[in-house]
């Protein structure tokens, strides 16, 4: 609640007017003169949708940093002890300064996206919305932030400015994925109403995120209730696989939907911590000081050498010439992930050969030697998810359901003793919201 309370009107309006990534940039000579009531003008619809994208991207970049610090994808090499706490598997501390620092941004993103939906639905109801794809994008961004919240938090609160929300509840957190798929269904209807390139790209994003949301809910059911490694860890309902297949039919080659960070007023916090401040280090990066060895890039099971997919992702993510030290993009959905979802669905249904076939399609994207039909499909799937989804916020749930423990997790830490624990509602929300115990 505190997050939304503190906004000034000019900040709200400015964020709604910012445009980023492939959506373009808006030239505003004096954005501080834009008032909140101006957002009732239907001509601002595109700007409102882009402002939702801005805040959602900012929020995801912020919360990804503490999430990744708790996984085996990055390690703490800096001087701030709160990063070390996460690195050691102490995830549920609501006083952690970096988890707490991320809370306002992901909360802003959720609120801004929902506000965009309300405003644009209002324009649409009166017939004053000139481009309904703006409403489709608002639905898409509201769904995206919900998927991120479901993937990274144990519990969450939807507050509205000074009105305190009620916690969703740990046992009810899968509902955020249902909310996302409902929003995406509305976006899909609009995106399918035209044949322009923009309609087609919106459909790709919507269908890819739909498959991701359904698969994430399937995974959520594997790591909840907390505390045990599931005996049947593979997820993927028939509906999830069908959604992934439908999304893949719209994608060509090595398709990716990236959030691009190059606005003057936003940056990717995960990139800043790993590239700018060097508090966190990707695999193969960092200091080789005594007692602080560099974590190696995992070997590809077929070649036996460092997996080139992870190497390529890290080299691109940490490329200062391309992205400076804080603007590295983040992948939200991809053709690779659709193939991985299809592969896992086959394995969950007992079709190991179908799993291997889909995994080899992914490997062919990098001209890698295929798995043999005699290779263990479960081992292959686990590695392919790690290699192709690196730094995409999927790893911690995979570690829990596959029984993988980071060597840096301390004995007695929540991550080691309670498989399935994620980030908590943080201290600033607990102090300002009377509904949070």
N, C-alpha and C positions, 0 to 999 in steps of 0.2 A: 504493500500500500504506500509506503513512504516514497518509493520510486516515482510513482505517478503524481503524488502530491506536490513534489518539489518543482515540477516543470513550470516555467513561465510561459505565457501565451506565445511570445515570439519564438521560443524554442520549439514548441509544438508545431507552429505553422512552418517554421524553417525546415524541420525534419520532414514534414509532409511534402514540401516543395522540392526537396533534394532528389535528384535522379542519378542513378549509378549504373555501372556495369553496361551490358549491351542495351539497356533501355535508353541510354543517352544521358545528356546533361542539360539542365535548364539554366538559362542565363537570367539571373535575377540581380538587378543592380543594387537593390537595397532590400533584402529579404526581411529585415527586422521591421519593416513597415507593414508586412502582411499580418493581418489579424486573424484570430481563430474563426470569427464569424464569416470571413471570406471563404472558408472551406465549404460553406453552404452553396457556393456557386458551382453549378454543374460543369463549367468550363475548367475547373480545377481537378476533374476526375483523374486524368492521367498522372498529374502531379501527386495526388493523394495515394494512388497505387504505388508509385515509385518511392514515395516517402515510407510506405509500409515495408517495401523491399529494403530500403536503407537501414531501418531500425532492426528488422529481422536479421539481416546479414551481420550487423554490428553485434547483436545479442548472441548469435551462434558463434562468432569468432571469439567472443569473451568467454562463454561457458565451455567451449572446446578446450581451452587451455588447462583448467583444473581437471577436466575429465581425462585428457590425454596424460597429464602428469601422473595419474593413478594407474595407468596401463604400462605395458612393457614396450610401447611404441616410442616413448621419449623418456629421458631421465633428467633428474635435477642435477645441475652442475654449478649453480650460482651461489648466492649468499643469503637468500631469503628463506628462513626456516619453514615458512608455511608451504612453500613448494616442496620442501623435503618431507613434510608431514604427509602430503598427498602421495609423493613418490614411495613412501614407506607403507602405503596401504591404509592410512588413517583418513578415510573418505567422509565419514559421517559427522565430522566436527563442524557444527554450524557457525562456530567462531572463526573458522579459517579465513584469513583476510582475502585470499584470492577467489575462493568460492563466493564469499560475500561481495567482493567487487564485481563479480559477474552477474549477480542477482539483478541489479537495477536494469542492466542492458537487455537481458533476456525477457524481463518483465515488460520493459518498454516495447520491445519488439512484439510481444503477444498483444499488448493493449493497442498499439498503433495499427497492427494488422486488423484486429477486430473492429477498430474505429473506422478503418477504411472500408471494410465490408458494410458496416451500418450506413455510412454516408453514400456509398455508391449504390447500394440496394435502394436507398431512398430516391436517388436520382432516377434509377431504373423504373421504380414504381410510378413515377410521374411522367415517364416518357421523355425525360430531359437528358438522359445519358446517351451521348452521341456515338460512343464506341464501347460496346458491351464487353470487349476483350479487357478493358480496364477492370471491370467487375470480376472477370475470370481470373485476372492476375491477383486481385485482392483476395479472392478465395484461395488461390494457390499459396500465397505468402502466409495467410492465416493457418493453412494446413501445415506448411513447412515448419513453422515455429512450434506447432504442437508435436510434430514428430520429433523434433530436437528435444523438446521438454520431456517427452516420454522416454527417449533414449538415455537421457543423462540425469534425470532427477528421480528420487524416491517419492517425492510429494511436491505439490505446487499449489499456488494460490492465484486465482484470477481476481484482482481488485480493480476498481474503477475510480480513478482519481482519489477522492477522500473516502470513498465507500469501501470498507474492508471486506474482502472476499473470504470465503470459507475454504479451508484446505480440501483438495480433491480426495485425499486419503490414499495411503500406500496401497491398499487392496483394490482401489478403484482407478489406479493410474493408467490401466490399459484403455480406459474410456477416452483418453486424449487421442488415441489412434482412431477410434470410432468417429470422434469429432472431425479428425482430419479427412477421413474417407468420405464423410458426408459433405464437407466443403468441396472436396475434389470432384464429387459427382456433379455438383452444381457448375463447377468450372468446366467440366468435360462437356456438358450440354452446350454451353456457350462456344467453346472451342471447336466443336463439331459443326457449328452453324455456318462456317465459311471455309474457303479453300485457299486463302492467302498464305504466304509464307509465315506470317505472324500467327495465324490460326494454327498452322501445322506445328510450329515450334511450341506453342502453348499446349497443344495436345500431347506432344512428346513429354514435356515437363510434368503435366498432370498425370499421364498414365504411368510414367516412371515413378513418380512420388506415390501414387496409389499402390503400386506393387511394393514399394519400400515400406509404406505404412502398414500394409497387411502383414508383411514378413516380420516387421518389428513387433507387431502385436503377437505373432506366433512365437517369436523369441522371448517376449516378455513372459509368456505363459511357461516357458522353460526355466526361467530364473526366479520365478515367484511360485509359492512362498520362498522366502530367503532361507539360506543355510545349508542347502544340499546341492550336490551336482546331479543333474537329472540322469537317469539311466538311459533315457531315449532323448539325446540332446538335439537331434536334427529336426528342424522346423520347416514348414511349408505345406499349407493346406492346398487342396485342389484349386480353390478360388485364388489364392496367392500366386500359384504357378500360372494360372490362366491370365491374371493381370500382368505378370511379367512377360508372358508371351505376347500379349497384346501391345505392351509398351515396346518390346523389342521389334515388333513388326513396323513400328514407326521410326525406328532409329537406324542409322546407317553407319557401318564401320565402327570405329572406336568412339562412339558418341559420348559426350559428357555435358551435363548441365553444371556449370561452375558459377559460384558467386564471386564476382570480381570486385576487388577493393582498390579503387583509385580515386575516390572522392577526396577533396581537400579536407573534409570534416569527418571522415571515418577511416578506420584501419582494422586490420585483422589482428586481434590481440594474441592469438596463437602464434602467428608469424613474428610478432614483436618480441615475445618471450623467447622464441627459439632462434631467431635471426638477429634481432636488434639488441636485446638485453643479454642474451645468452644465459638466461636463468635455466632454460630447458634445452636439451640437445636431442636431435633426432638420432636414430641408429647410425653408427659409423661416424658421428660428429662429437665434438666436445674435447675435453681435456684428458690426456693420458697420464695425469699425475698419480703417484702412488696411492693406492686405495680408491682410486676413482677411474677405473679403466673405461675405455670407450666400448659401448655395447656394439657388438658386431651385427651386420645385416644378416638375417637368417639365410641359410643355404637353400637353393632350389632342390627339391627332392630328386629331380631327374638328373640335372647336371652336376649336383654336388658342390656348386659354387654359389657365391652371394647372389641372391635373387635380383635380377636386373630390373624387375618391376618396382621393387622397393627403392633400389638405387636411383632409378629415374624420377620417381615421385619426390624423393628427398632432394635430389639435385635441382629439380625445378622449384620446389617449395622454398629452398634456401638461396635461390639465385638473386643476389643483390642487384646485378645489372638489369634484370628483368623487372623485379618487384620492389627494389630498394630493401628496406629492412622491416617492412610492416604491411605490405599490400599483396601478399601471396594469396591466390584464389583458393577456394574450398569447393570440392565436388559434392553436389547434393544427390544426383542420380547419374547413372551411366549404363551403357550397354553391357559393360562387364558385370555390373551388379545384377542386371536382369538374368544373364547367363548363370551367375552363381546361385540366384534364387531358384531358377529352373533345375539346376544340378542338385541342390539340396532337397528340393521337392521330390525329385526322383529317388534320392537316397532314403528319404523318410518313408517313401512308399515301397522300399525294398528293391528298387531298380538300380543296382550298383553300376551296371553298364551304361545306363542312361546318364547317370551322374558323371562318369568318366568322359563320356562323349561331349557333354556340355562343357566340362572343364577344359577339354582339349581345344574346344572352339575359342575359349578365352586365351589359352596359351598360344594359339596360332596368331593372335593379334601382335605378339612380340616375336614371332618366328622361333618359338621354343619347341624343343622336342616334346612329343606327346607322352602322356601316361600310357602304360600298357594296360590291357584289359584285366591283367592279373594283379595290378597294383591295388592296394587297399583304398577304396573310394573315400572312406571317412578321413583317413590321413591326408589324402589329396585335397579334399574339400576344405579342411581346416587350414592347410597351407595357402590355398588359392584365395581364400577370403582374407587371410593376413596380408598376402602380397598385393592384391588388387584393391583393397579397401583401406590401405594405410592412410592415417590422418583424416579419416572420414567419420570418426565418432561411432564406429561399430565394434571396436576391439574389446572393450571391457565386458560387454555382455557375452561375447564369444569366449573370452577367457573363463568366465564363470561357468557357462554351460558345457564347455569342453574340458573343464577341470585343469586349466592352466593357471599356475601361480607365478607371479613375478618374483624373481629371486631377491628383489629389494623390499618386498613386503615383509614387515617385521612379524615375528611370532606374536600372536595376540591382536594384531591389527584386524580391523573389520573386514578388509578385503580377503585376508587369509582365513578368517574363522567363520565369516558369514557370506558365503557366495550369494551374489545378487544385490549387494548394497551399492547404492549410487549416491549422488549429491543430495544434500538436505535442503529444506527451506532454511535460509540463513538468518543470522542474528538480527540484521536490520529489519527484516519482515517480522520476526518474532517480537521485537521490541515495539513496533509500531502498529501491529495488527492484533487486536484483542481476541480474535478468533483462533490464533495459533497458540497452542500450548507450549 
